[in-house]
Amino acid sequence: MKTAGLVLDFYDDGGEILKHRCPTPESLPEAVKTAHFLSPEERDVLRDEAFALILHNDGAQLRKFACVDEGNTVLSTLYFMETADRLPKEAVKVAAANLVAFNEEFGLPSPAFLKEASGGVECQESVKKNPMARKRDSKNQPYVGDEADWAQRTNLISVRGGADSGRVIPTANQMKTAGVSHVENLVDVSALEPEIRLKNKTASRHALRDGYSLDSYSDVLQAIDYFQWNHANFEPKDRHEYAVKTASRADELGIELPEIMERYGSTAYAPDVEAHLANRRSMAPDFRQVWDDLQEKRAMIEPAKFAELLEEADRLYGLDYEWGGAVFDPYYATFGGRGPTEKVAWAYEGHDGTKITEQELRAIPKTEIEKNFQTDFAQAFSLDPVTIFDSMPADTKQVIARMARAS
């Protein structure tokens, strides 16, 4: 297998794939924002077990997909999902199994694509679930407490300072003798090649226009994972189209959908549409007739047309700037799926730590709401207080929270 110039992980391309997947700082996963960027020197002294995959190719070794903290593990997972097709299937299975284990160790969710790609291969012994049951060379790697275990295994303490700061950083060759006695992340690819894929083959089913293939089981898993990570970067109408097509294909294959895709992927009205309209009345009261007209039309038009009209109104009256904040976008507001009340144990927690529950919201007398808000808002609030409350700006939430505590 040719490995010269091969881009597999974040440190191979300086973040180009990451920029494509997450074009704005806001779209970056939180763990990535606080990740430790590993310098070449740090990567050189990392122990082999800190990587999900080591490629042996005609005497040379390439260590890929570093997982030394949550951020690097997220990056390695993201890159693997993009570059796995550049690896032989033997390497894909090993890397996927180890990435699943690293994600579990850091308490991160493992994309379904990883579990499928692993094909039942066991992870390397050094990243199995019990952190203190890993194989060690007792002479070079003495037992340490849980809190120091990760630094000990990765050897990062030698380059970041700490208990042994100031000692000479060992060379890569010296590190090989200081590692664990057995790791299961090495794959000899000297005589292996990635599976041949016809680059000019066109997918027959797509999630959105001519992109995001839905042909195979793994295509659908990747499409679902991609939507969970990146749906905020789509236009609302595209979120709906992508989710509807992916949900339809997932249903054919018996694949379970996350709640966010169930919501956007529905083709029927949501049970809380009127609550979202009431929220818009409170946000743009000067145009209440617009929201009243839309509410009347809802009984006579299909959900898709209603969503288009709601989007048009939002943009015309400036509420599109509130999408994702004080107002849910028109397609989330229109289409069904499991409502947020099904999973809400409590609706709000104040700065002082006081929790306002759904039951307390429902207990607020309607007359109290009517004293401070318009009648139609009070009516919508009484029907679905959690949805309305969650969609309110912070200062309005404070007013309602005080009512709840006083009632």
Secondary structure, 3 states (H helix, E strand, C coil): CCCCCCCCCHHHHCCHHHHHHCCCHHHCCHHHHCCCCCCHHHHHHCCHHHEEEEEEECCEEEEEEECCCHHHHHHHHHHHHHHHHHCCHHHHHHHHHHHHHHHHHCCCCCCHHHHHHHCCCCCCHHHCCCCCCCCCCCCCCCCCCHHHHHHHHHCCHHHHCCCCCCCCCCCHHHHHHHCCCCCCCEEECCCCCCCCCCCCCCCCCEEECCEEECCCHHHHHHHHHHHHHHHHHCCHHHHHHHHHHHHHHHHHHCCCCCHHHHHHCCCCECCCHHHHHHHHHHHCHHHHHHHHHHHHHCCCCCHHHHHHHHHHHHHHCCHHHHECCCECCHHHHHECCCCHHHCCCCCEECCCCCEECHHHHHCCCHHHHHHHCCHHHHHHHHHCHHHHHHHCCHHHHHHHHHHHHHC
